[in-house]
Amino acid sequence: MITIKKHTMKTIVKKAFLVLFVVIMGSCSSSDNGSGGETVDNSPPTQPAGLVASNITLTSLDLSWSPSTDNVGVAGYSVFRNNSALNFTQSTSATISGLTQNTTYTFKIKAKDSANNESEFSNTITVTTLQDNSTLQIESGDIETLEL
C-alpha cells in the first residue's frame, strides 16, 4: 500500500491541472507565444497598382488593376467610389454600373487578407461618364415611323 500525504496529493493535482490547462490553451492560441500555437498575421497585402478604367459608357465602366501580394494570401479587394466602399471582389477587375451620365467619379482600391489586414489605397483615378448627345430634330412634316 502506498501512502501519500494529503498536501502532496493536492500539489500533484494542481500541477496536473496546470499542465493540462497550458496544453489546451496552447492548442487554441492564435498568437505565437512559444506554446506551439499559430502565428498572428499582422502583415497587410501590398498596395494594388495600375488602376485603370475602360469601356466607359453613359452609366457604367470597367475597372482593372494589378494584383496585390500577401504573406498568407489576398482575400480580395474593396472598390471605393468617391471615398465610399462600393463592393468587395476577389477578382482584379470590377464592372461599375448604375452611374449617372456626364458625371465625374473617383475610384480607388484596397486589398484585404484573410486576417482583415488592409493595404494602402491604390492610385486614385478620376473618370467622367459619357454624355448622351443624341437629339431628334424635325425640320418639317410628320414622322410616322422612326428607325434608329
MIFIBA-511019 format. One record per residue: residue in one letter; chain; x, y, z of N, C-alpha, C in turn. Coordinates in pm, whole numbers, plus 50000, padded with zeros to 5 digits. Example, Ala and Ser with C-alpha at 12.3 -4.5 7.8 and 13.67 -1.06 7.14 Angstrom:
  code  unit  n.east  n.north   n.up  ca.east  ca.north  ca.up  c.east  c.north   c.up
     a     A   51319    49431  50780    51230     49550  50780   51320    49670  50780
     s     A   51285    49775  50708    51367     49894  50714   51290    50003  50787
This chain:
  code  unit  n.east  n.north   n.up  ca.east  ca.north  ca.up  c.east  c.north   c.up
     m     A   50083    49883  50000    50000     50000  50000   50088    50124  50000
     i     A   50052    50220  49914    50128     50345  49904   50054    50451  49983
     t     A   50128    50523  50062    50069     50630  50142   50117    50763  50084
     i     A   50022    50851  50052    50054     50984  50001   49996    51085  50098
     k     A   50078    51176  50136    50032     51279  50228   49929    51366  50158
     k     A   49837    51418  50236    49727     51496  50184   49777    51618  50106
     h     A   49872    51694  50158    49919     51814  50088   49998    51779  49962
     t     A   50063    51662  49958    50135     51619  49839   50037    51587  49727
     m     A   49926    51523  49758    49824     51491  49658   49766    51618  49598
     k     A   49740    51721  49681    49687     51848  49630   49787    51911  49534
     t     A   49914    51905  49564    50017     51962  49479   50022    51890  49345
     i     A   50014    51759  49348    50015     51679  49224   49894    51714  49138
     v     A   49777    51726  49196    49655     51760  49122   49667    51899  49062
     k     A   49716    51995  49140    49731     52133  49090   49828    52137  48972
     k     A   49941    52067  48982    50039     52066  48874   49983    51998  48749
     a     A   49910    51891  48767    49849     51820  48654   49747    51911  48586
     f     A   49668    51981  48664    49569     52073  48609   49638    52185  48533
     l     A   49746    52240  48589    49818     52348  48525   49877    52302  48392
     v     A   49935    52185  48388    49991     52131  48264   49881    52111  48161
     l     A   49769    52054  48201    49656     52034  48111   49605    52167  48057
     f     A   49594    52267  48144    49547     52400  48106   49641    52461  48002
     v     A   49771    52453  48026    49869     52509  47933   49861    52439  47797
     v     A   49847    52309  47798    49837     52233  47672   49712    52274  47595
     i     A   49601    52282  47664    49475     52321  47598   49485    52462  47544
     m     A   49529    52556  47623    49539     52695  47580   49640    52711  47467
     g     A   49747    52636  47473    49847     52643  47366   49791    52598  47234
     s     A   49705    52498  47233    49649     52450  47107   49538    52539  47055
     c     A   49483    52625  47141    49376     52717  47100   49430    52856  47071
     s     A   49555    52879  47099    49612     53013  47089   49615    53059  46944
     s     A   49592    53192  46923    49602     53248  46789   49725    53337  46777
     s     A   49812    53333  46875    49934     53411  46866   50053    53321  46894
     d     A   50168    53362  46845    50287     53283  46865   50347    53320  47000
     n     A   50311    53244  47101    50358     53273  47236   50455    53166  47283
     g     A   50507    53088  47189    50603     52985  47223   50538    52856  47268
     s     A   50407    52849  47268    50339     52729  47315   50296    52639  47200
     g     A   50338    52673  47077    50304     52588  46963   50180    52632  46890
     g     A   50125    52748  46923    50004     52797  46857   50036    52858  46721
     e     A   49934    52903  46652    49950     52965  46522   50005    53106  46536
     t     A   50064    53156  46429    50118     53291  46427   50011    53387  46379
     v     A   50003    53503  46443    49910     53608  46403   49963    53676  46278
     d     A   49877    53700  46181    49914     53769  46058   49890    53918  46077
     n     A   49997    53993  46092    49987     54139  46107   50036    54212  45983
     s     A   50071    54139  45879    50126     54200  45758   50015    54227  45657
     p     A   49998    54354  45619    49897     54385  45518   49944    54345  45378
     p     A   49851    54326  45287    49888     54300  45148   49958    54422  45088
     t     A   50028    54400  44978    50089     54512  44908   49980    54598  44845
     q     A   50015    54719  44816    49922     54816  44759   49886    54776  44616
     p     A   49755    54771  44583    49718     54745  44443   49773    54858  44354
     a     A   49811    54825  44234    49872     54925  44145   49808    54920  44007
     g     A   49830    55028  43934    49789     55030  43794   49639    55035  43771
     l     A   49564    55098  43860    49418     55108  43842   49386    55188  43717
     v     A   49305    55131  43629    49262     55198  43506   49113    55172  43484
     a     A   49050    55262  43409    48910     55246  43369   48904    55223  43219
     s     A   48807    55142  43177    48786     55116  43034   48637    55095  43010
     n     A   48601    55085  42884    48461     55062  42844   48365    55160  42913
     i     A   48401    55286  42913    48320     55389  42978   48198    55418  42892
     t     A   48081    55409  42953    47955     55436  42881   47879    55548  42954
     l     A   47753    55564  42920    47669     55664  42987   47651    55631  43135
     t     A   47639    55502  43168    47603     55464  43306   47689    55355  43367
     s     A   47798    55317  43301    47883     55211  43357   48026    55225  43308
     l     A   48115    55148  43371    48255     55142  43331   48318    55018  43392
     d     A   48432    54979  43340    48508     54866  43393   48635    54919  43458
     l     A   48671    54861  43572    48795     54892  43640   48883    54768  43639
     s     A   49014    54787  43630    49108     54676  43643   49236    54728  43707
     w     A   49311    54636  43772    49433     54672  43843   49522    54550  43855
     s     A   49646    54574  43891    49742     54466  43913   49718    54404  44050
     p     A   49738    54274  44063    49710     54208  44191   49809    54246  44301
     s     A   49761    54240  44424    49846     54258  44542   49903    54123  44581
     t     A   50005    54126  44667    50059     54003  44723   50052    54012  44875
     d     A   50056    53897  44942    50047     53894  45088   50121    53770  45138
     n     A   50172    53776  45259    50246     53664  45315   50158    53540  45336
     v     A   50028    53559  45353    49935     53447  45370   49847    53430  45246
     g     A   49807    53539  45186    49722     53534  45067   49621    53647  45069
     v     A   49595    53704  44954    49497     53813  44941   49357    53753  44932
     a     A   49267    53801  45018    49128     53752  45018   49045    53822  44912
     g     A   49078    53949  44884    49002     54022  44784   49031    54171  44791
     y     A   48947    54246  44722    48968     54390  44704   48840    54467  44731
     s     A   48853    54578  44802    48741     54671  44822   48753    54780  44718
     v     A   48642    54806  44649    48637     54910  44547   48570    55031  44609
     f     A   48635    55147  44597    48582     55271  44653   48545    55366  44541
     r     A   48425    55423  44552    48379     55528  44460   48357    55654  44542
     n     A   48421    55761  44505    48408     55888  44578   48431    55869  44728
     n     A   48535    55792  44763    48577     55766  44901   48482    55680  44983
     s     A   48385    55617  44921    48294     55527  44992   48309    55386  44936
     a     A   48317    55288  45025    48328     55148  44980   48204    55111  44900
     l     A   48229    55057  44783    48120     55023  44692   48091    54874  44693
     n     A   48195    54793  44680    48177     54647  44681   48309    54578  44711
     f     A   48304    54447  44726    48421     54364  44753   48427    54255  44647
     t     A   48544    54234  44590    48559     54134  44485   48688    54056  44506
     q     A   48688    53931  44464    48810     53851  44470   48890    53864  44341
     s     A   48833    53930  44244    48895     53950  44114   48979    54078  44113
     t     A   49060    54095  44009    49134     54220  43991   49066    54307  43886
     s     A   48935    54295  43879    48856     54381  43791   48715    54390  43847
     a     A   48646    54496  43806    48508     54515  43851   48433    54598  43748
     t     A   48308    54565  43727    48220     54646  43643   48134    54729  43736
     i     A   48136    54859  43715    48060     54952  43797   47943    55002  43712
     s     A   47822    54979  43760    47704     55021  43684   47617    55110  43772
     g     A   47510    55160  43714    47418     55247  43789   47471    55389  43805
     l     A   47564    55428  43718    47620     55562  43725   47531    55661  43650
     t     A   47554    55787  43671    47478     55892  43604   47561    55946  43488
     q     A   47495    55970  43376    47568     56019  43259   47631    56156  43286
     n     A   47742    56181  43217    47815     56308  43225   47844    56349  43370
     t     A   47887    56250  43451    47919     56275  43591   48060    56226  43620
     t     A   48133    56302  43699    48271     56268  43733   48275    56191  43865
     y     A   48350    56081  43864    48365     55994  43981   48514    55971  44006
     t     A   48549    55945  44132    48685     55899  44164   48675    55754  44211
     f     A   48777    55676  44178    48782     55534  44216   48920    55502  44271
     k     A   48923    55413  44370    49049     55359  44424   49020    55223  44485
     i     A   49125    55146  44510    49113     55006  44552   49198    54983  44677
     k     A   49152    54894  44765    49230     54845  44878   49226    54693  44877
     a     A   49341    54630  44902    49346     54484  44915   49326    54446  45061
     k     A   49270    54327  45082    49248     54277  45218   49286    54130  45222
     d     A   49350    54089  45335    49382     53947  45351   49283    53880  45445
     s     A   49298    53751  45467    49201     53677  45548   49202    53717  45695
     a     A   49307    53786  45740    49313     53836  45878   49259    53979  45887
     n     A   49197    54027  45780    49142     54162  45770   49246    54273  45772
     n     A   49371    54241  45741    49472     54345  45723   49444    54412  45588
     e     A   49448    54544  45586    49421     54617  45463   49548    54684  45411
     s     A   49560    54688  45280    49671     54756  45215   49648    54906  45215
     e     A   49747    54978  45167    49729     55119  45136   49640    55127  45012
     f     A   49580    55243  44988    49498     55262  44869   49585    55254  44743
     s     A   49524    55207  44635    49587     55211  44504   49593    55357  44459
     n     A   49644    55377  44338    49632     55509  44278   49484    55543  44263
     t     A   49453    55671  44270    49314     55718  44252   49299    55764  44108
     i     A   49189    55723  44045    49161     55771  43909   49031    55849  43910
     t     A   49021    55943  43819    48901     56024  43803   48844    55992  43664
     v     A   48716    55958  43662    48651     55917  43538   48520    55994  43523
     t     A   48493    56040  43402    48365     56105  43371   48288    56017  43274
     t     A   48166    55983  43312    48082     55901  43223   48044    55984  43100
     l     A   48006    55913  42996    47972     55980  42870   47840    56057  42883
     q     A   47825    56152  42792    47701     56231  42787   47622    56188  42665
     d     A   47492    56177  42683    47405     56141  42571   47384    56264  42485
     n     A   47446    56263  42367    47436     56377  42276   47337    56353  42164
     s     A   47263    56244  42172    47168     56215  42064   47046    56307  42078
     t     A   47010    56368  41970    46893     56455  41968   46811    56424  41844
     l     A   46686    56451  41852    46596     56430  41740   46547    56566  41694
     q     A   46575    56598  41569    46530     56726  41515   46433    56700  41400
     i     A   46323    56768  41404    46224     56756  41297   46226    56887  41221
     e     A   46261    56880  41091    46269     57000  41010   46131    57040  40959
     s     A   46055    56942  40910    45922     56971  40862   45846    56841  40843
     g     A   45718    56850  40841    45635     56733  40817   45613    56650  40942
     d     A   45547    56536  40921    45514     56445  41030   45606    56322  41023
     i     A   45632    56267  41136    45709     56142  41140   45614    56032  41178
     e     A   45596    55936  41086    45511     55823  41118   45594    55707  41173
     t     A   45710    55687  41118    45796     55577  41162   45938    55631  41177
     l     A   45995    55605  41289    46131     55648  41313   46215    55524  41343
     e     A   46317    55504  41263    46407     55392  41285   46541    55445  41330
     l     A   46591    55391  41437    46724     55433  41486   46826    55327  41456
